[in-house]
Amino acid sequence: MKIGTPRETFAGEARVALTPASAAQLQKLGHECLVESGAGQAAGFTDDAYREAGVTVVDSASELFAQSDFITKVRAPNDDEVGMLNGDKSLISFFWPAQSTDLLNAVAGTGANVLAMDMVPRISRAQKMDALSSMANIAGYRAVIEAGNNFPRFFTGQITAAGKVPPAKVLVIGAGVAGLAAIGAAQSLGAIVRAFDVRPEVAEQIESMGAEFLFLDFDDASDGAETGGYAAPSSPEFREKQLALFREQAPDVDIVITTALIPGRDAPKLWLADMVESMKRGSVVVDLAAERGGNCDATVMDEKVVTDNGVTVIGYTDFPSRMATQSSELYATNIRHMLSDLTPEKDGVIVHDMEDDVIRGATVAFEGDVTFPPPPPKVQAIAAKKPAAPEKTPEELAAEEVAAAKRAGRNQIGLLAIGAVLMFFIGQYAPASFMKHFIVFVLAVFVGFQVIWNVSHSLHTPLMAVTNAISGIIILGALLQVGSSSIIVTILAAISVLIATINVVGGFMVTRRMLQMFQKS
């Protein structure tokens, strides 16, 4: 199968869907790779780099489409590219089928199969193909860099001979992939980071990264997540509480990064005009939802504006493209994993299995038919919560302890009875001298087992002392038998001395190391 990647024609798009590294992996799957000349130039990948990786470089998009069976792109195809598709070809790219109905119908009319990378279901098995998360991760990181580029102070606090510089205070609204990436970047730069999300389960993730989670005092504390792991739309009462919290934070924070966006829906307005007006001069708002209207009232898509009170509002929509090399590497890896699943035998033969949850979910057009929207995956992204086991009363717990003690007693009595029967049968045939020593041995084993078994697991050092004592007794007994007239007894006694000595020495070494843990250097 020939995999072809054309040069992106969308204005300002610097990413490419195939890198030399991903091409090498695709060739191992049995595919042949082609790329249009200059396709990777803006991302830092020269034509020579592709040639060195075994990729065929063609001169034009028309030539590439004519020779390729599978087209990989970043952006959705334009009208000219749609015209070059047919029933023998397949396309992988971001497509946004819910917002591109006319384009979807046009592509389906050509008979080509289309897999939308933005439709990959959010289940565990598909994480390696989750291009939305890959790009959101880069957008969150880049948002902090853009904020720092426009913020007139340091992120971290400093105390210098010239004076004291307070740390920047950053508020991240929405703790999805982009939000968590922004939190990590801002935290690493030394800022004081706060974050808010309607989903309570992300509070631990935020706090584990060193940021402060802003809790909302709201009576209805239900989970704000919906199918797919995205945040669900909020109720009017919740929204009022949410906006009140943001108004309280606006005069205090220096940088606000908003990431609240659900694919296929307009961005909710969260940072209103009065909040922007209450921010300090020099503050920065970075709106990652600008492509769908923005979370901030002052956002202008693809522009940076400065309000009358000196607040910079950034509404760029090309954050991943501003880090084209890294974005292309991650996106090309997502594409490669998708093609790996489409090539189950690793023989260069594409198998478009519509029974596969991931492939079916991403397929929006198949054999001339529109297959969007897909059915829900058999495995949900968020599993249903298991009903909590009812708490037991003190009486029930006491009854269980009594029952457990009785079971243990019955088991011990049964073992003793079995041991007594075995001793009886052995005594019927063994000589009296053997039985005398054997009974002492059995009793020693029983006593030693009871002593060691009942030592608490937290008392490892005392346990070592007990085992050392037992090993010392073994050494003493073995030394008394070394001079025996029987060669077998002498050999066994020597082996016992060796093994018990190793145990004693090891026990002292472990004990010494454990005691050193509690000593100050």
C-alpha positions in Angstrom: 0.0 0.0 0.0 1.3 3.5 -0.9 0.9 6.1 1.8 1.1 9.7 0.5 1.3 13.0 2.3 0.7 16.2 0.4 1.8 19.7 1.4 -0.8 21.5 3.6 -2.6 24.3 1.8 -4.4 25.9 4.7 -3.1 29.4 5.4 -0.5 29.3 8.2 -0.4 25.5 8.7 3.1 24.4 9.2 2.5 20.8 10.4 3.0 17.7 8.2 1.3 14.3 8.7 4.4 12.2 7.8 7.9 12.6 9.3 11.1 10.6 8.4 10.8 8.7 11.7 7.2 7.7 11.2 7.9 6.8 7.6 10.5 4.3 8.7 8.0 2.7 11.0 5.3 2.5 8.2 7.8 0.8 5.9 8.3 -1.9 8.5 4.5 -2.5 8.2 5.0 -3.2 4.5 3.9 0.2 3.2 5.6 2.5 0.7 5.7 6.2 1.6 5.4 9.2 -0.7 5.6 12.9 0.2 5.0 16.0 -1.9 8.1 18.1 -2.3 8.3 20.8 0.4 5.6 19.2 2.6 7.8 19.1 5.7 9.8 22.2 5.1 7.9 24.5 7.5 8.2 21.8 10.2 11.9 21.4 9.8 11.9 18.2 7.6 13.7 18.6 4.3 13.1 16.6 1.2 16.6 15.1 1.6 15.7 13.9 5.1 12.7 12.1 3.6 14.8 10.6 0.8 17.3 9.3 3.4 14.4 7.6 5.2 13.4 5.8 2.0 10.5 8.1 1.2 9.7 8.9 -2.5 9.5 12.7 -3.0 7.1 13.7 -5.8 6.8 17.1 -7.4 3.1 18.0 -7.1 -0.1 17.2 -5.2 -1.8 15.8 -8.3 1.1 13.4 -8.9 1.0 12.3 -5.2 -2.8 11.7 -5.2 -2.5 9.7 -8.5 0.2 7.4 -7.1 -1.1 7.0 -3.5 -3.7 4.6 -2.1 -3.9 6.2 1.3 -3.6 10.0 1.9 -2.5 11.3 5.3 -3.1 15.0 6.0 -3.4 17.4 9.0 -6.2 19.6 7.8 -9.4 18.5 6.0 -9.1 18.4 2.2 -9.9 21.4 0.1 -12.1 21.3 -3.0 -9.2 20.5 -5.3 -8.0 17.6 -3.1 -11.6 16.3 -2.9 -11.7 16.2 -6.7 -8.6 14.0 -6.7 -10.2 11.3 -4.5 -12.0 8.2 -5.7 -13.3 4.9 -4.5 -9.9 3.3 -4.6 -8.4 5.8 -2.1 -8.7 6.4 1.7 -8.0 9.6 3.6 -6.8 10.2 7.2 -6.9 13.8 8.6 -8.6 16.1 11.0 -12.1 16.4 9.5 -14.6 17.8 12.1 -17.6 16.1 10.4 -20.2 17.7 12.7 -19.2 21.1 11.4 -18.4 20.0 7.8 -21.5 18.4 6.5 -21.2 19.6 2.9 -17.5 18.5 2.8 -18.4 15.1 4.3 -21.1 14.5 1.7 -18.8 15.6 -1.1 -16.0 13.2 0.0 -18.5 10.4 0.5 -19.7 11.0 -3.0 -16.3 10.2 -4.4 -16.4 6.8 -2.8 -13.3 7.3 -0.7 -13.0 6.1 2.8 -12.4 8.8 5.4 -11.0 8.4 8.9 -11.2 11.5 11.0 -8.5 11.8 13.7 -10.7 14.1 15.7 -13.3 11.2 16.0 -11.0 8.6 17.5 -13.0 7.4 20.6 -11.5 8.3 23.9 -11.0 4.7 25.3 -7.8 3.3 26.7 -6.9 1.2 23.7 -7.1 4.3 21.4 -4.9 6.6 23.5 -1.9 6.0 21.2 -4.1 7.5 18.3 -5.6 10.3 20.2 -4.4 13.2 18.1 -6.7 15.7 19.9 -4.9 15.1 23.1 -1.5 15.3 21.4 -2.3 18.7 19.9 -4.0 19.9 23.1 -0.9 19.0 25.1 1.2 21.2 22.8 -1.4 24.0 22.8 -1.5 24.1 26.6 2.3 24.3 26.9 2.5 26.9 24.1 -0.2 29.0 25.7 2.0 29.5 28.7 5.0 30.4 26.5 2.8 33.0 24.7 1.6 34.4 28.0 5.1 34.7 29.2 6.1 36.5 26.0 3.4 39.1 26.6 3.6 39.3 30.4 5.9 42.2 31.5 7.3 40.4 34.6 9.0 37.1 35.6 6.9 34.0 36.2 9.0 33.1 39.3 9.5 35.3 42.3 12.9 36.8 42.9 14.7 38.7 45.6 17.6 40.7 44.2 19.8 43.6 45.2 17.6 45.8 43.0 14.4 44.8 44.8 11.9 42.0 45.2 9.9 40.6 42.3 6.6 38.8 43.3 5.8 35.5 41.4 3.1 35.6 38.7 -0.3 34.2 39.6 -1.8 32.0 36.9 -5.4 30.8 36.7 -6.1 27.9 34.4 -9.8 27.3 33.6 -10.4 23.8 32.5 -8.1 20.9 33.5 -8.3 18.7 30.5 -5.2 17.7 28.5 -4.4 21.3 27.5 -5.2 22.7 31.0 -2.9 20.1 32.7 -0.1 20.9 30.2 -0.5 24.6 31.0 -0.5 23.9 34.7 2.7 21.9 34.4 4.5 24.5 32.3 3.4 27.5 34.5 4.4 25.6 37.6 7.8 24.7 36.2 8.4 28.4 35.5 7.8 29.2 39.1 4.4 30.8 39.0 1.7 30.4 41.6 -0.9 28.3 39.8 -4.6 28.0 40.4 -7.0 25.9 38.4 -10.7 25.3 38.1 -12.7 22.5 36.5 -16.3 21.4 36.8 -15.2 17.8 37.1 -14.4 17.0 40.7 -12.2 14.0 39.8 -9.5 16.2 38.4 -8.9 18.0 41.7 -6.3 15.4 42.8 -4.5 15.6 39.4 -4.3 19.4 39.7 -3.0 19.3 43.3 -0.5 16.5 42.5 1.1 19.0 40.0 1.5 21.6 42.7 -1.4 23.8 41.7 -4.3 24.9 43.9 -7.7 23.6 42.9 -10.5 26.2 43.3 -13.4 24.5 44.9 -16.9 25.8 44.2 -19.3 26.0 47.2 -22.3 24.5 45.4 -25.0 22.3 46.9 -25.3 20.1 43.8 -21.8 18.5 43.9 -22.6 16.0 41.0 -19.9 14.9 38.6 -19.6 17.5 35.8 -18.2 14.9 33.2 -20.1 13.3 30.4 -19.4 10.5 28.0 -16.0 10.7 26.4 -14.3 12.4 29.3 -15.3 16.0 28.4 -17.1 18.4 30.7 -20.9 18.5 30.5 -22.7 21.8 30.1 -23.4 23.5 33.5 -26.8 24.4 35.0 -27.7 28.1 35.3 -27.3 28.0 39.1 -23.8 26.4 38.8 -22.8 28.9 36.1 -23.7 31.9 38.4 -21.6 30.4 41.2 -18.8 29.8 38.7 -18.8 33.3 37.4 -18.9 34.7 41.0 -15.7 32.7 41.7 -14.0 34.1 38.6 -15.0 37.7 39.5 -13.4 37.1 42.8 -10.2 35.9 41.2 -9.9 38.4 38.4 -8.3 41.3 40.3 -5.8 39.0 41.9 -4.5 36.9 39.0 -1.9 38.0 36.4 -2.5 35.4 33.7 -5.6 33.5 32.7 -5.6 30.5 30.4 -9.0 29.3 29.3 -9.3 25.8 27.8 -13.0 25.1 28.1 -14.1 23.6 24.8 -16.2 20.6 23.8 -15.7 19.4 20.2 -18.7 20.2 18.0 -20.1 22.9 20.3 -19.6 26.7 20.7 -17.2 27.6 23.5 -18.9 28.7 26.7 -18.3 32.3 27.8 -16.5 32.1 31.1 -14.2 35.2 31.3 -16.7 38.1 30.8 -16.0 41.7 29.9 -16.3 42.9 33.5 -13.7 40.4 34.6 -11.3 41.7 32.0 -11.9 45.2 33.2 -11.1 44.3 36.8 -7.7 42.7 35.9 -4.5 44.6 36.5 -2.7 46.5 33.7 -0.2 44.2 32.0 -2.3 41.0 32.7 -2.7 38.4 30.0 -5.6 36.2 28.9 -4.8 33.3 26.5 -8.0 31.8 25.0 -7.5 28.3 23.7 -11.2 28.1 22.6 -10.9 31.1 20.2 -11.7 28.9 17.2 -15.2 28.2 18.5 -16.0 31.7 19.7 -13.7 31.9 22.7 -14.2 31.7 26.4 -13.4 35.4 26.8 -15.7 38.2 25.7 -12.7 40.2 24.5 -11.2 37.4 22.3 -10.7 38.0 18.6 -10.0 34.9 16.6 -6.4 34.7 15.4 -5.5 38.1 16.8 -3.9 39.6 19.8 -5.7 42.6 21.2 -5.0 45.0 24.1 -8.0 46.3 26.0 -8.4 49.9 27.2 -7.2 48.9 30.7 -4.0 47.3 29.3 -5.0 43.6 29.4 -3.6 41.5 26.5 -6.1 39.0 25.1 -4.6 36.3 22.8 -6.9 34.4 20.5 -4.5 32.5 18.3 -5.8 29.2 16.9 -2.6 27.8 15.6 -0.7 27.0 18.8 0.3 23.5 17.7 1.5 24.9 14.3 3.7 27.4 16.2 5.6 24.3 17.4 5.4 22.5 14.0 8.3 20.1 14.5 7.1 18.7 17.8 3.4 18.7 16.7 4.3 16.9 13.4 6.2 14.2 15.3 3.4 13.6 17.7 0.7 13.7 15.0 2.6 11.5 12.6 3.0 9.0 15.5 -0.8 9.0 16.0 -1.3 8.4 12.3 1.3 5.6 12.3 -0.5 3.8 15.2 -3.8 4.1 13.3 -2.2 2.6 10.2 -0.7 -0.1 12.3 -4.2 -1.1 13.5 -5.4 -1.0 9.9 -2.5 -3.4 8.9 -3.1 -6.3 11.4 -0.8 -8.7 9.5 2.0 -6.2 9.1 2.1 -7.1 5.4 1.2 -3.8 3.8 -2.4 -4.8 3.3 -5.0 -2.4 4.7 -8.0 -4.1 6.5 -10.7 -1.6 7.2 -12.5 -3.5 10.0 -15.8 -1.8 10.8 -16.3 -4.1 13.8 -13.3 -2.6 15.5 -14.4 0.1 18.0 -11.5 2.5 17.2 -11.6 2.2 13.4 -15.4 2.3 13.3 -15.5 5.4 15.6 -13.0 7.3 13.4 -14.6 6.3 10.1 -16.9 9.1 8.9 -17.3 7.9 5.2 -17.0 4.3 4.0 -17.6 2.9 0.5 -19.7 5.8 -0.6 -21.8 6.1 2.5 -21.7 8.7 5.3 -21.0 6.7 8.5 -21.1 9.7 10.9 -22.1 9.7 13.7 -20.7 6.4 14.8 -22.4 4.1 17.4 -21.2 4.4 20.9 -18.1 2.2 21.6 -18.6 -1.1 23.3 -16.1 0.0 26.0 -17.0 3.3 27.5 -14.4 6.0 28.2 -15.6 6.4 31.7 -16.8 3.2 33.3 -19.9 3.2 35.4 -19.2 3.5 39.1 -19.7 0.3 41.0 -22.2 0.6 43.8 -20.4 1.1 47.1 -20.6 -1.8 49.5 -22.8 -1.0 52.5 -20.8 -0.1 55.7 -20.9 -2.8 58.3 -22.0 -2.2 61.9 -19.7 -2.8 64.9 -21.9 -5.8 65.8 -21.4 -7.3 62.3 -17.6 -6.7 62.4 -17.4 -8.3 65.9 -19.4 -11.3 64.7 -17.0 -11.7 61.7 -14.0 -11.6 64.0 -15.5 -14.4 66.2 -16.3 -16.5 63.1 -12.8 -16.0 61.8 -11.3 -17.1 65.2 -13.5 -20.2 65.2 -12.4 -21.1 61.7 -8.8 -20.7 62.6 -9.2 -22.8 65.7 -10.9 -25.6 63.8 -8.2 -25.5 61.2 -5.5 -25.7 63.8 -7.2 -28.6 65.6 -7.6 -30.4 62.3 -3.9 -30.0 61.5 -2.9 -31.3 64.9 -5.1 -34.3 64.5 -3.6 -35.1 61.1 -0.1 -34.7 62.5 -0.9 -37.0 65.4 -2.2 -39.7 63.0 0.9 -39.4 60.9 3.2 -39.6 64.0 1.3 -42.7 65.1 1.8 -44.5 61.7 5.5 -43.4 61.6 6.0 -44.7 65.2 4.7 -48.1 64.2 7.6 -48.7 61.9 10.5 -46.3 62.9 13.0 -47.3 65.6 12.7 -45.7 69.1 16.0 -43.7 68.7 14.7 -42.1 65.5 11.3 -41.2 67.0 12.9 -39.4 70.0 14.8 -37.1 67.7 12.0 -36.8 65.2 9.4 -35.7 67.8 11.9 -33.0 69.1 12.4 -31.8 65.5 8.6 -31.6 64.8 8.0 -29.7 68.0 10.8 -27.3 67.2 9.3 -26.7 63.8 5.9 -26.1 65.3 7.2 -23.7 68.0 9.4 -21.8 65.5 6.6 -21.4 63.1 4.2 -20.1 65.7 6.9 -17.7 67.0 7.9 -16.2 63.6 4.4 -16.3 62.1 2.9 -14.2 64.9 5.6 -11.5 64.7 4.1 -8.2 63.3 5.2 -7.3 59.8 6.2 -3.9 61.0 8.8 -5.4 63.4 11.3 -6.6 60.8 14.4 -5.9 62.9 13.1 -8.0 65.9 12.2 -10.7 63.4 15.8 -10.8 62.3 16.9 -11.1 65.9 14.5 -14.1 66.4 15.7 -15.8 63.2 19.3 -15.2 64.3 18.7 -16.8 67.6 17.1 -19.8 66.0 20.0 -20.0 63.5 22.4 -19.9 66.5 20.7 -22.9 68.1 20.9 -24.7 64.8 24.6 -24.0 64.5 25.2 -25.2 68.1 23.3 -28.5 67.5 25.1 -29.0 64.2 28.5 -28.5 65.7 27.7 -31.3 68.2 27.0 -33.7 65.4 30.0 -32.8 63.2 32.2 -35.4 65.1 29.6 -38.2 64.5 30.9 -41.5 63.3 28.4 -41.5 60.4 29.6 -39.7 57.3 26.1 -38.8 56.3 25.4 -37.1 59.7 28.7 -35.2 59.4 27.9 -33.9 55.9 24.4 -32.8 57.0 25.8 -31.1 60.1 28.4 -29.2 58.0 25.7 -28.1 55.5 23.5 -26.9 58.5 26.4 -24.9 59.9 27.0 -23.2 56.5 23.4 -22.3 55.8 22.7 -21.1 59.4 25.9 -19.0 59.4 24.8 -17.3 56.1 21.5 -16.6 57.7 23.0 -15.1 60.8 25.5 -12.9 58.9 22.8 -11.7 56.5 20.5 -11.0 59.4 23.0 -8.8 61.1 23.7 -7.0 57.9 20.1 -6.3 57.2 19.5 -5.2 60.8 22.5 -2.8 60.6 21.2 -1.2 57.5 17.8 -0.7 58.9 19.2 0.9 62.0 21.3 3.2 59.9 18.1 4.5 58.3 17.2 6.1 61.6 20.7 7.7 62.3 21.6 11.2 61.3 24.6 11.6 59.1 
